[in-house]
Amino acid sequence: MNEILKAAELLLKASSIVVLTGAGASTESGIPDFRSSKGLYNRPKKFDYPAEVLLSHSFFVNKTDIFYEYYFSHLIYEDAKPNDCHKALAEMEKLCNLKTIITQNIDGLHQEAGSTRVIELHGTIKRYNCTKCNAQYGLADIDRKAVPKCSKCGGIIKPDVVLYEEPLNEKELIKAAHLTSGADALLVIGTSLVVYPAAGLLNYYKGNKLIIINLGSTPYDKNATVVIRESAGKAMKRIVSVLKENRSGA
């Protein structure tokens, strides 16, 4: 059976679906991933530090000006719009038993596409907090010409994203693990499944309907029921098209 049809059939029959998305879900929106040949880690070096250092907690604390110069130029893509993958997942909420999307992405494109059940494991570029008084700001409130300072107390503002050296939000991680554990089908999209603890969520999955959509291989391919080697947008658009056909023909 065609892998797209097989994936759609599994999703239609699933009593509960959890989706895990990585950087590959957003590359078709013009947002680079991290580890591919064109990814963030392999871009021309304007800065004298590797990306993992530039995006670390200690670098934010000790070299805040350089941190923000890199952050604003490499992580903010305001012109990015939801692609076919984001749109398809939003439609899936109406077509089958999709319980939640667990994303490693910080771009907010799932919500912009219309998805209402999203867990952002690594935070979001949309929110900012004062490190001194915890006042909250949106991206539109942030001055990008200098280190952003709180208008209330003058403290330094930090993006609400998980930096290297920082733990994930424990409450969100526990919730994600619980939902994955109880899922009938697990749909993994656009992630190499090598970054932990997010990749470790697959160890909580107890079902037999694991679908992996990724251009490259992953350590969990051997456990998958279906593996699709296509771009996230192309594959998800085709899958949702099948879901709609089955829905209209029911």
C-alpha positions in Angstrom: 0.0 0.0 0.0 1.1 3.5 -0.7 2.7 5.0 2.4 0.6 8.1 2.3 -2.6 6.0 2.1 -1.3 3.8 4.9 -0.6 6.7 7.1 -4.0 8.3 6.4 -5.7 4.9 7.2 -3.9 4.6 10.5 -4.8 8.2 11.5 -8.5 7.7 10.5 -8.7 4.6 12.7 -6.8 6.1 15.7 -8.7 6.8 18.8 -6.2 9.5 19.8 -3.4 11.1 17.9 -0.4 13.0 19.2 1.9 14.9 16.8 5.5 15.8 17.5 7.1 18.4 15.2 10.6 19.6 14.7 12.4 22.2 12.6 11.6 20.3 9.4 8.0 21.3 9.8 8.9 25.0 9.3 11.6 24.9 6.7 9.1 25.4 3.9 8.1 28.6 5.6 11.6 29.9 5.1 12.9 29.2 8.6 16.2 27.2 8.5 16.6 24.1 10.5 19.7 23.5 12.6 21.7 20.6 11.4 21.2 20.3 7.6 23.8 21.6 5.1 21.8 24.9 5.0 20.9 24.9 8.6 21.7 27.4 11.3 24.8 25.5 12.6 26.4 25.5 9.1 25.8 29.1 8.0 28.7 31.5 7.3 30.3 32.5 10.5 29.7 36.2 11.2 30.2 35.6 14.9 33.2 34.2 16.7 31.2 31.6 18.6 29.3 28.5 17.6 25.5 28.7 17.6 25.3 26.4 20.7 27.3 29.0 22.6 25.6 32.0 21.2 22.2 30.6 22.3 23.3 29.5 25.8 22.1 30.8 29.1 25.6 31.8 30.2 26.2 33.7 27.0 22.9 35.5 27.4 23.9 36.6 30.9 27.5 37.5 30.1 27.4 38.8 26.6 23.8 40.0 26.3 24.4 42.4 23.5 26.0 39.8 21.2 23.4 37.3 22.2 20.6 39.6 21.0 22.5 40.6 17.8 22.6 36.9 16.9 19.1 36.2 18.1 17.4 39.0 16.2 19.3 38.2 13.0 19.0 34.4 13.0 15.9 33.4 15.0 13.3 36.0 14.1 11.5 35.5 10.7 8.6 37.9 10.9 7.7 37.3 7.2 7.3 33.5 7.7 3.8 32.2 7.2 2.3 28.8 7.9 3.1 26.3 5.2 1.1 23.3 4.0 2.3 21.2 7.0 1.0 23.7 9.6 -2.3 24.2 7.7 -2.8 20.4 7.3 -2.3 19.8 11.0 -4.8 22.6 11.8 -7.3 20.9 9.5 -6.7 17.5 11.2 -8.3 18.8 14.4 -11.6 18.6 12.5 -11.0 15.4 10.5 -9.7 13.0 13.1 -8.9 12.5 16.8 -5.9 14.8 17.1 -5.3 15.4 20.8 -2.3 17.7 20.7 0.7 19.0 18.8 4.0 18.9 20.7 6.5 21.1 19.0 10.2 21.8 19.4 9.7 24.9 17.2 9.6 28.4 18.7 8.0 30.2 15.7 4.3 30.0 16.7 3.3 29.0 13.2 1.1 26.1 14.4 -1.1 28.5 16.3 -1.1 31.0 13.4 -2.3 28.2 11.1 -5.3 27.6 13.4 -4.1 24.7 15.7 -5.6 25.1 19.2 -3.9 22.3 21.1 -0.1 23.0 21.0 2.6 22.4 23.6 5.7 24.5 22.9 8.5 22.5 24.5 11.2 25.1 23.7 9.1 28.2 24.3 8.3 30.9 21.7 9.7 34.0 20.1 6.4 35.6 20.6 6.8 36.1 24.4 9.4 37.9 26.5 9.9 38.4 30.3 11.8 40.9 32.4 14.5 39.0 34.3 14.0 41.4 37.3 10.3 41.9 37.8 8.9 39.3 35.4 6.8 41.8 33.4 5.7 40.2 30.2 6.0 41.6 26.7 5.2 40.6 23.1 7.6 40.6 20.1 6.1 43.9 18.9 7.1 45.5 22.2 10.8 44.6 21.9 13.4 47.3 20.9 15.8 45.5 18.5 18.3 48.3 18.2 19.7 47.6 21.7 19.5 45.1 24.5 15.8 45.2 25.4 15.0 46.7 28.8 11.9 46.6 30.9 9.8 49.8 30.8 8.7 49.2 34.4 11.9 48.5 36.3 14.8 48.8 33.7 15.7 45.1 34.0 17.0 43.1 31.0 14.3 41.3 29.0 14.8 37.7 28.1 13.0 35.7 25.3 10.6 33.1 26.5 12.7 30.4 24.8 14.7 27.5 26.2 18.4 28.2 25.8 21.2 25.8 25.9 22.0 25.0 29.6 18.4 25.5 30.6 15.9 22.8 31.4 12.6 22.5 29.6 9.5 23.6 31.4 8.9 20.6 33.6 5.1 21.0 33.7 4.9 21.1 29.8 7.3 18.1 29.5 5.3 16.0 32.0 2.1 16.9 30.1 3.7 16.0 26.8 4.9 12.6 28.2 1.5 11.8 29.6 -0.3 12.6 26.3 2.3 10.6 24.3 2.0 7.6 26.7 -1.8 7.6 26.2 -1.7 8.1 22.4 -3.1 5.5 20.0 -1.1 7.0 17.1 2.0 9.1 17.1 2.8 11.2 14.1 6.4 12.6 14.0 7.2 15.3 11.5 10.4 17.0 10.5 12.7 16.0 13.3 15.9 13.9 13.3 14.9 12.6 16.8 18.4 13.1 18.2 17.7 16.1 20.5 16.8 15.2 24.0 14.6 15.3 26.0 12.2 15.9 23.2 13.3 12.8 21.3 12.9 10.8 24.5 9.1 11.3 24.3 9.0 8.4 21.8 10.1 6.1 24.7 6.7 6.8 26.3 4.7 5.7 23.3 3.1 2.3 23.9 1.0 2.1 20.6 1.7 0.4 17.3 0.9 3.3 14.9 4.1 5.3 14.7 4.3 7.4 11.6 7.5 9.3 10.8 7.7 12.0 8.1 11.3 13.2 7.7 13.7 13.8 4.8 16.5 12.0 6.6 16.7 8.9 8.6 16.0 8.8 12.4 17.0 6.4 15.1 13.4 5.4 15.5 12.7 4.5 11.9 13.0 0.8 12.7 10.2 1.1 15.1 7.8 2.9 12.8 4.8 1.5 11.1 5.1 4.0 8.3 8.2 6.1 7.2 7.7 8.8 4.6 10.8 10.4 3.1 9.2 13.7 1.9 9.1 17.3 2.9 6.6 17.9 5.7 4.4 20.2 3.7 4.1 17.9 0.7 3.4 14.8 2.8 0.9 16.3 5.1 -1.0 18.0 2.3 -1.4 14.6 0.6 -2.4 12.9 3.9 -5.0 15.4 4.7 -6.4 15.2 1.1 -7.0 11.5 1.7 -8.6 12.2 5.1 -11.0 14.7 3.5 -11.9 12.2 0.7 -12.7 9.5 3.3 -14.7 12.0 5.4 -16.8 13.1 2.4 -17.3 9.5 1.2 -18.3 8.2 4.6 
